[in-house]
Amino acid sequence: MSYSISQVKWQQAAPLLRNIREKVFVCERRIPRKIEFDQGDRTAYHMLVCDDNNQDPIATGRISPQGEISRIAVVMGYRSKEIDSFIMQGLFGIARKLMLKEVFISSPLDKVDYFTQHDFYPIGSVYMVAGMPKQRMACTITKAACHVEKAKYYLSH
């Protein structure tokens, strides 16, 4: 299988990005639409992955200008294909262009140990998003990029 990955703007690609995130976060994970689609979409840099065979949008992710990585979504049926690493490589590339030293994620509490093993470290206290406890975590771009092919980031809200 082959895939196309590109950096897109929300204003031009919103229907495709919305389609992926609706399937993954709203339908599958039951995250309310008003939480899933926020003001961050307009200012974030987005990655879009499409299946070259049928042109279907299959994955997305975003990074804020401050380095907050979120909304990593891979539709069911493509999750075993390491597509999240393509997204992360693209997001890390954007972070480098922005000259950011660190990136940040909101980790579910049950994944904190997993991300710690991949050089992320906790920042601040636990907080709630859509009824789920989260921990903000940070990692230098250099260290995060070293783990991009091994770590699993999909379904990261």
Secondary structure, DSSP 4 states (H G I P E B T S, - for coil): --EEEEEE-HHHHHHHHHHHHIIIIIIIS---HHHHS-THHHHSEEEEEEETTT--EEEEEEE-TT-BEEEEEE-TTSGGGTHHHHHHHHHHHHHHHTT-SEEEEEEEGGGHHHHHHTT-EEEEEEEEETTEEEEEEEEEHHHHHHTTTT---TTB-
